[in-house]
Structure formats: structure tokens, C-alpha cells
Amino acid sequence: MIKPATKLIITWSVITAIAMAGLNYILFLAGIFYNTIQYAGLLFFFGGTTIPLIRYRNSINKGSASFAQLFKAGMLMTLCCSILYSVFLIIFLETNQSALTGLQNLVMTKFSGMNITPAQMENGHLLFSIILSPVTFGINKLIANIFEGALFCLICSAILAKAVPATDKNQNAAQPQNVYWK
């Protein structure tokens, strides 16, 4: 039987990854894929991290959760979502070679304005054809999403953390015992 927290994390990971991949596909069809690939999915990624953390705190932990609990849940969700999104991105770039060619052309046009010799341009083209291969690009995006997700989780966990309500049982345990001055 799947725990409710695991079910929540997996469900929102899949939803967020599909939303991010769908947005990239829609932007590709609209012809604005190359301008927004770095930033388009961040809104979905931030929302897909924040909403499940709020639900985790309110539904599963009954309205209170520590920073560590929220950060752990958020990082697990980030890892699942990043892996799924990277797989979707690799499949997308493998099936749409025009998207990959467009990314390579975008990079090369940015370097063409610089004062570079033709030999350096050719070496750069070879390097970027390796870096912008579908698998390498997917792995780079996986690493970038994990770092972005860690930042989102730190921010969201700090904002959403609520202390456990005090009860007689944990209130006595929370008071420090000063054993050094007896």
C-alpha cells in the first residue's frame, strides 16, 4: 500500500513534468521555443513544488510541518519531476530534429557576432554539437532542474513551515533541562 505522502509526491511530480513538457511542445509548435526554453517551465515547476508542499502540510501533517519535513518532501518531488521531465525532453529532441538544429543555430548565431576566427568557429560548432545532443542536453537540464528545485524547496519550506502545536506531552519535552548548574 502506498503512503499518502508518496502518492501525493508522485502524482504532483507526474502532473508537473507533463505540464512542463507540454508547454515546451506548445512553444515549439508556436515557433517561440528557442526564446523561452530556459524560463518557460519555471512557473510550472515553482507552482508544482509549492502546491504539493501546502497539501502535504495541511492534509497529511494536519496543518503543521517542520522545515526539514517540507524540504525532504519537496526534494523528493523535485527529483521525480526532474527525471521525468528530462526523459520527456530527450524523447522530444530525438523525435524533433528540427528543434535540436534550431538550438544549435541559435547558439552559433550568438557566437557569430563575436570576433572569432573561422577555425575557432568550427571548433565551437563541434563542441556545441556534442553538448547539444539530446542525451547530453537532457542530462544538463536534469542537473539544472535539481538545483532550481532545491532553491524552490528552500524558499517554500522556509515560508510554509509551521511549528507543531504545543501539547502537554511535547511541551514538557521542549523545555531545556539545565544540568550544568545544579
Secondary structure, DSSP 8 states (H G I E B T S, - for coil): ---HHHHHHHHHHHHHHHHHHHHHHHHHHHT-HHHHTTTTTHHHHHHHHHHHHHHIIIIISTT-B-HHHHHHHHHHHHHHHHHHHHHHHHHHHHH-HHHHHHHHHHHHHHHHTS---HHHHHHHHHHHHHHTSHHHHHHHHHHHHHHHHHHHHHHHHHHH-B-----HHHHHHHS----TT-
